[in-house]
């Protein structure tokens, strides 16, 4: 069993020396996978992919609190340092999900500048687990603003996803970002099931606060460990929609990017990605393939451990979320081929810890005894995380909602090879053959449509697709919302 934990540790921590946002987030992913794969599961097998499973067999009792007047009090008049001419509504605040524990989740909501009354509603979730959808998703990736150097002012993101939809950014679970619990032991109860149930309770209450969105087409999107969050929440919504006494949420589809959805294909896909992208040698790759057992039950030999030691050394200190990009502390950062500033997380940290910013956001109302962080330092235990969510994805596919999986092709954390291997385990037939899609006169990536599932790559993008390739990300997002494949010319 220790050998298995060792294997996962070395594979998933190949570049854990990277610090700041990347270091926190990467270590968080590695820790969860390492722990879940080191449990007493040597005799386990994966659930049958074709059958799916029922995580939430009965309708959960859902707390619904009074929401009168809270929408108005959540309205943001102006954010410190925001540019002039803002033509869309902004709201933020807390939604209580457990009044007995005093547990409340923080959200930031932006309406579309045009036709917000008819455009769909989208929930965005970052992963980690334990990382902020406000700091990463809203401020670094797809939100309407980016933070300037210095961390005091904002500038407009031309390719923000609220151009196409009304978008909620949710900090979940409690202990992440500004979300909190007055019962600190709650943080030790964190896990996939708690995150799904609290996020569902948030949505039901949020829709009471914003009743005009109750019948709106609803989509859930996210990346990385949200490869768990998004399918699990979608499954819970579909199950609870069957009960007459529950709020019916008009779920139309999900999209997950560079998503952690299957443990073993993440391991295998990364080994192959490192080799095919010249990050390790032929000899090391061949040694891993010949000596390491990548099926359950596992029997990891000493030779396998030795080759992973060599793999760790051979990759070196690179930026894992985009293998061709410099890290924040690199002197090459200013000459990166990407427009994305690798020090963005530092600016966001500074901005969101300004008292005037927190006041404008209606955040930190309980005077939390710690600063806002991109990834939580309050959550030290993750209680449940299945080896695979492919059965849930299969169930969602069978339900008839849109299921899209996308992948930035220069990500080394959840690489495109891992995603393709995961999809392959579903055994799907191809409906529309692989082809290049285009935006702004260039190939934006590639797409293949399977029966009830669409896979899209975003060319030249790392893990945070809207950060690295914002125009291509927006084209992909618009296609997803419209249920149309990305343009072929």
C-alpha atoms as one frame of an Amber mdcrd trajectory, in Angstrom:
protein
   0.000   0.000   0.000   2.845   2.389   0.788   4.252   1.669  -2.664   1.038
   2.834  -4.277   1.033   6.034  -2.257   4.661   6.535  -3.238   3.842   6.162
  -6.925   1.048   8.706  -6.809   3.108  11.079  -4.712   5.995  11.186  -7.148
   3.865  11.402 -10.251   1.577  14.122  -8.958   4.334  16.137  -7.263   6.785
  16.186 -10.152   6.801  19.950 -10.126   5.543  20.691  -6.638   8.450  23.054
  -6.044   6.503  25.692  -7.970   5.034  28.123  -5.454   2.352  30.818  -5.125
  -1.031  29.870  -6.601   0.361  26.994  -8.612   2.185  25.471  -5.666  -0.887
  25.563  -3.434  -3.253  24.286  -6.047  -0.990  21.577  -7.404  -0.128  20.248
  -3.975  -3.835  20.185  -3.167  -4.657  18.019  -6.188  -1.697  15.772  -5.440
  -2.676  15.343  -1.810  -6.234  14.277  -2.597  -5.233  11.761  -5.249  -2.419
  10.421  -3.088  -4.763   9.906  -0.123  -7.627   8.377  -2.048  -5.384   5.924
  -3.864  -3.641   4.878  -0.662  -6.829   3.654   1.021  -7.570  -0.047   1.464
  -8.606  -0.580  -2.138  -6.137  -3.084  -3.531  -8.931  -5.591  -4.123 -11.345
  -2.976  -5.479 -12.241  -2.499  -9.077 -13.795   0.512 -10.730 -17.596   0.655
 -10.782 -19.033  -0.565 -14.060 -18.873   2.447 -16.354 -21.975   1.469 -18.277
 -24.191   1.295 -15.215 -23.323   4.424 -13.283 -24.140   4.708  -9.618 -26.483
   6.618  -7.379 -24.544   8.771  -4.938 -27.684  10.537  -3.719 -30.390   7.875
  -3.716 -32.968   9.992  -1.921 -33.903  13.621  -2.061 -31.865  15.552   0.479
 -33.665  17.792   2.978 -32.757  21.272   1.800 -32.650  24.345   3.995 -34.380
  27.346   2.405 -33.997  30.603   4.289 -35.733  33.969   3.932 -34.339  35.948
   1.001 -36.460  39.102   1.012 -34.401  42.214   0.365 -31.102  40.363   0.106
 -30.745  40.805  -3.647 -30.861  44.576  -3.247 -28.344  44.548  -0.415 -26.008
  42.316  -2.471 -25.855  44.763  -5.372 -22.353  46.160  -5.925 -22.381  49.884
  -6.570 -18.772  49.967  -7.732 -15.580  48.028  -7.093 -12.522  50.045  -6.039
 -10.331  50.728  -9.029 -12.808  49.467 -11.624 -12.737  51.146 -15.051 -15.394
  53.619 -16.129 -18.358  52.714 -18.299 -19.400  49.452 -16.619 -22.682  48.443
 -18.257 -23.660  45.278 -16.403 -25.026  44.396 -12.983 -22.741  43.007 -10.269
 -23.824  41.325  -7.052 -22.000  39.540  -4.276 -22.615  38.333  -0.768 -23.372
  35.309   1.350 -25.964  32.558   1.119 -26.488  30.534   4.304 -26.502  26.795
   3.645 -26.630  25.573   7.260 -28.019  28.009   9.861 -27.316  25.678  12.787
 -23.606  25.452  12.011 -23.474  29.033  10.757 -22.147  27.882   7.400 -22.385
  30.344   4.511 -20.994  30.380   0.976 -19.768  33.507  -0.785 -20.679  34.285
  -4.382 -19.929  36.909  -7.022 -22.477  37.298  -9.808 -22.175  39.280 -13.032
 -24.974  39.828 -15.486 -24.470  40.105 -19.211 -24.054  43.610 -20.652 -26.633
  42.852 -23.341 -29.929  40.954 -23.142 -29.273  39.690 -19.644 -32.991  39.003
 -19.235 -32.904  36.286 -21.892 -29.380  34.897 -21.676 -28.705  31.678 -19.731
 -27.420  31.364 -16.189 -24.010  29.720 -15.682 -22.332  28.555 -12.475 -18.515
  28.458 -12.530 -16.565  26.283 -10.079 -12.812  26.129  -9.596 -11.272  23.003
  -8.185  -8.359  22.358  -5.880 -10.097  21.016  -3.963 -10.215  24.152  -1.878
  -9.443  26.874  -4.434 -11.399  30.050  -5.036 -13.735  30.640  -7.955 -13.635
  34.351  -7.147  -9.873  34.742  -7.274  -9.088  32.237 -10.008 -12.260  32.045
 -12.064 -13.534  35.612 -11.834 -10.336  37.641 -11.441  -7.818  35.556 -13.375
  -9.774  33.659 -16.015 -13.248  34.413 -17.342 -14.663  37.238 -15.249 -15.261
  40.803 -16.492 -12.140  42.225 -14.823  -8.456  41.467 -14.407  -6.260  42.962
 -11.688  -3.474  45.340 -12.696   0.096  45.039 -11.488   0.260  46.566  -8.053
  -3.035  44.976  -7.035  -5.028  48.206  -6.662  -6.943  48.680  -9.907  -8.930
  46.628 -12.416  -9.108  46.548 -16.183 -11.751  45.108 -18.481 -11.475  41.556
 -19.826 -12.599  41.840 -23.429 -13.295  38.107 -23.616 -15.258  37.725 -20.389
 -17.811  34.938 -20.416 -20.586  37.268 -19.243 -20.609  38.476 -22.850 -22.569
  35.283 -23.505 -24.277  34.492 -20.187 -25.030  35.617 -16.652 -22.317  34.018
 -14.512 -22.143  33.026 -10.831 -18.735  32.393  -9.246 -19.123  30.322  -6.072
 -16.471  29.847  -3.395 -17.097  26.324  -2.174 -16.854  24.485   0.173 -16.897
  26.530   3.393 -13.362  27.502   4.312 -12.515  28.518   0.737 -11.962  32.218
   0.088 -14.571  34.277   1.915 -16.891  31.304   2.540 -16.931  30.270   6.174
 -18.513  28.310   8.986 -18.982  29.467  12.564 -18.382  25.820  13.479 -14.717
  25.370  12.672 -14.962  21.585  12.904 -16.996  21.848   9.682 -13.747  22.297
   7.786 -12.682  18.782   8.776 -15.906  17.405   7.276 -15.104  18.698   3.788
 -15.372  16.326   0.850 -17.119  15.711  -2.431 -20.521  14.931  -0.914 -20.545
  17.941   1.410 -19.463  20.201  -1.447 -22.245  18.934  -3.729 -24.979  19.187
  -1.100 -23.926  22.665   0.053 -23.631  23.898  -3.527 -27.116  22.587  -4.248
 -28.499  24.301  -1.144 -26.767  27.488  -2.264 -28.418  27.307  -5.680 -31.913
  26.716  -4.350 -31.590  29.689  -1.994 -29.890  31.883  -4.586 -32.789  31.282
  -6.972 -35.171  32.437  -4.245 -33.075  35.590  -3.937 -33.016  36.045  -7.731
 -36.396  34.526  -8.742 -36.207  35.935 -12.279 -33.606  33.218 -12.999 -35.676
  30.267 -11.782 -36.793  29.198 -15.258 -33.662  30.272 -17.103 -31.535  27.703
 -18.947 -28.820  26.692 -16.482 -25.308  25.367 -17.133 -22.474  24.321 -14.817
 -18.857  24.810 -15.838 -15.511  24.391 -14.120 -11.993  23.044 -14.325  -9.471
  20.758 -12.652 -10.907  19.129  -9.499 -14.253  20.597 -10.566 -14.171  17.505
 -12.776 -15.642  16.030  -9.593 -17.668  19.028  -8.389 -19.533  19.708 -11.625
 -20.780  16.185 -12.487 -21.673  15.479  -8.853 -23.689  18.685  -8.511 -25.384
  18.060 -11.864 -26.316  14.553 -10.736 -27.783  15.879  -7.503 -29.819  18.497
  -9.375 -31.266  15.904 -11.750 -32.150  13.585  -8.868 -33.782  16.309  -6.795
 -35.659  17.669  -9.812 -37.744  14.466  -9.633 -39.327  15.515  -6.341 -42.380
  17.751  -6.461 -41.446  19.557  -3.248 -38.064  20.687  -4.593 -37.102  23.664
  -6.693 -36.750  22.470 -10.286 -33.481  23.725 -11.735 -33.507  23.940 -15.532
 -30.157  22.195 -16.054 -29.172  22.064 -19.723 -25.540  21.017 -19.695 -22.091
  20.833 -18.132 -18.601  21.660 -19.400 -15.431  20.656 -17.550 -11.907  21.659
 -18.504  -8.600  19.851 -17.878 -10.732  17.886 -15.508  -9.724  15.363 -12.893
 -12.292  12.651 -13.598 -10.450   9.327 -13.327  -7.480   8.596 -11.086  -5.551
   5.970 -13.040  -5.906   7.622 -16.434  -4.600  10.815 -14.826  -1.471   8.893
 -13.803  -0.972   7.090 -17.110  -1.843  10.122 -19.225   0.679  12.284 -17.474
   3.508   9.778 -17.881   2.821   9.566 -21.619   2.402  13.336 -21.929   5.772
  14.005 -20.328   7.441  11.553 -22.675   5.735  12.722 -25.871   6.503  16.351
 -24.971  10.212  15.693 -24.402  10.114  16.233 -20.639  11.641  12.851 -19.872
  13.799  10.281 -21.620  12.905   7.219 -23.659  14.650   5.044 -21.113  12.676
   6.368 -18.137   9.359   6.145 -19.970  10.090   2.617 -21.125  11.158   1.645
 -17.617   7.881   2.901 -16.139   5.811   1.145 -18.800   7.640  -2.160 -18.248
   7.881  -2.162 -14.455   4.791  -0.304 -13.193   1.382  -1.898 -12.863  -1.321
   0.618 -13.772  -4.327  -1.570 -13.076  -6.132  -2.606  -9.905  -5.105  -4.491
  -7.838  -1.700  -2.851  -7.921   1.673  -4.317  -7.125   4.280  -1.575  -7.326
   7.795  -2.928  -7.529  10.983  -1.324  -6.264  12.027  -0.857  -9.893   8.869
   1.144 -10.544   9.620   3.379  -7.564  13.163   3.896  -8.820  11.945   4.941
 -12.273   9.544   7.442 -10.744  12.446   8.896  -8.788  14.224   9.352 -12.104
  11.112  10.838 -13.690  10.915  13.354 -10.852  14.502  14.420 -11.465  14.273
  14.464 -15.269  11.322  16.869 -15.545  12.988  19.581 -13.486  11.473  22.748
 -12.074   8.971  23.743 -14.737   5.630  25.545 -14.537   3.208  22.590 -14.567
   0.059  24.412 -15.609   1.641  25.443 -18.902   4.785  23.481 -19.676   6.060
  26.196 -22.055   5.419  29.195 -19.794   7.738  30.827 -17.258   6.862  30.900
 -13.582   6.219  34.106 -11.675   9.712  34.293 -10.173  11.395  33.728 -13.528
  13.291  36.524 -15.261  11.741  35.261 -18.508   8.210  36.068 -17.324   8.161
  39.411 -19.105   9.072  37.763 -22.433   6.542  34.926 -22.311   4.840  34.057
 -25.591   1.542  34.063 -23.684  -0.288  37.278 -22.840  -1.079  35.800 -19.444
   0.963  37.252 -16.592   2.220  34.364 -14.396   2.259  36.723 -11.404  -1.488
  37.430 -11.661  -2.221  35.486  -8.484  -0.049  37.898  -6.499  -2.012  40.902
  -7.773  -5.329  39.212  -6.996  -4.212  38.336  -3.475  -3.333  41.974  -2.838
  -6.565  43.327  -4.301  -8.980  41.002  -2.512  -7.333  41.699   0.848  -7.889
  45.467   0.611 -10.533  46.361   3.245 -12.351  48.729   0.871 -12.601  45.960
  -1.733 -14.019  43.519   0.796 -16.544  46.140   1.912 -17.643  46.774  -1.682
 -18.030  43.000  -2.193 -20.005  42.616   1.072 -17.334  40.065   2.001 -15.627
  39.068   5.224 -18.542  40.303   7.299 -17.490  38.109  10.247 -13.898  39.418
  10.287 -12.254  36.113   9.489  -8.999  35.600  11.433  -7.032  34.883   8.265
  -6.531  36.607   4.907  -8.362  35.718   1.726  -6.277  33.066  -0.068  -6.458
  31.661  -3.575  -6.436  28.153  -2.124  -7.639  27.417   1.366  -5.329  26.963
   4.316  -8.316  26.093   6.508  -9.226  22.753   4.939  -6.762  20.083   6.015
  -8.870  16.988   5.471 -10.837  15.785   2.444 -13.135  12.971   3.492 -14.505
  11.478   0.273 -13.327  11.440  -3.316 -14.187   8.544  -5.641 -11.496   7.023
  -7.815 -13.571   7.860 -10.873 -16.608   9.952 -11.770 -17.018   8.303 -15.183
 -20.201   6.489 -14.056 -21.730   9.845 -13.095 -20.700  11.296 -16.448 -22.344
   8.326 -18.149 -25.531   8.966 -16.174 -25.519  12.632 -17.211 -24.988  11.666
 -20.838 -27.956   9.309 -20.662 -30.109  12.069 -19.133 -29.958  14.086 -22.353
 -28.137  17.178 -21.072 -25.082  18.503 -22.895 -21.813  17.010 -21.660 -18.680
  18.746 -22.954 -15.112  18.065 -21.854 -12.382  20.452 -22.954  -8.630  20.477
 -22.603  -5.881  23.057 -22.969  -3.149  21.145 -24.755  -0.084  22.551 -22.951
  -1.268  21.660 -19.446   1.001  19.218 -17.624  -1.182  18.765 -14.534  -4.296
  17.179 -16.063  -2.949  16.821 -19.608  -4.920  16.186 -22.755  -3.672  12.591
 -22.845  -5.250  11.899 -19.450  -8.563  13.302 -20.650  -8.494  11.259 -23.847
  -7.688   8.069 -21.941 -10.564   8.788 -19.548 -13.039   9.306 -22.382 -11.774
   6.138 -24.043 -12.883   4.121 -21.005 -16.476   5.097 -21.805 -16.299   3.160
 -25.094 -18.249   5.747 -27.088 -18.996   5.722 -30.800 -18.004   8.755 -32.869
 -20.813  10.898 -34.237 -18.746  13.689 -35.844 -15.138  12.876 -36.707 -12.183
  14.843 -35.346 -11.638  18.164 -37.111  -9.853  21.499 -36.532 -12.063  24.378
 -35.391 -11.314  28.027 -36.060 -11.533  31.443 -34.466 -10.011  34.767 -35.524
  -8.692  33.137 -38.690  -6.624  30.502 -36.867  -7.048  26.966 -35.648  -8.491
  27.326 -32.166  -8.179  23.643 -31.376  -9.749  20.339 -32.335 -13.078  18.699
 -31.657 -14.662  15.277 -31.842 -18.320  14.618 -31.129 -19.227  11.276 -29.595
 -22.692   9.999 -28.884 -23.886  12.310 -26.071 -20.438  13.746 -25.325 -18.270
  16.367 -27.030 -14.509  16.676 -26.557 -12.762  19.943 -27.480  -9.105  20.921
 -27.289  -7.949  24.526 -27.009  -4.695  24.973 -28.900  -1.816  26.645 -27.094
  -3.571  26.780 -23.738  -2.451  25.619 -20.342  -4.618  24.486 -17.435  -6.479
  27.807 -17.065  -7.944  27.968 -20.550  -9.666  31.393 -20.359  -6.421  32.910
 -19.020  -4.095  31.545 -21.688  -6.357  31.676 -24.739  -9.246  34.035 -23.904
 -10.584  34.476 -27.458 -10.529  30.755 -28.175 -12.104  30.043 -24.789 -14.974
  32.444 -25.503 -15.620  30.866 -28.917 -15.696  27.438 -27.292 -18.008  28.666
 -24.522 -20.444  30.270 -26.962 -20.579  27.053 -28.998 -21.272  25.033 -25.868
 -24.143  27.272 -24.738 -25.711  27.101 -28.178 -25.305  23.310 -28.431 -23.330
  23.713 -31.645 -19.906  22.340 -32.486 -17.148  24.982 -32.767 -16.852  26.514
 -36.257 -15.010  24.465 -38.868 -13.917  27.496 -40.886
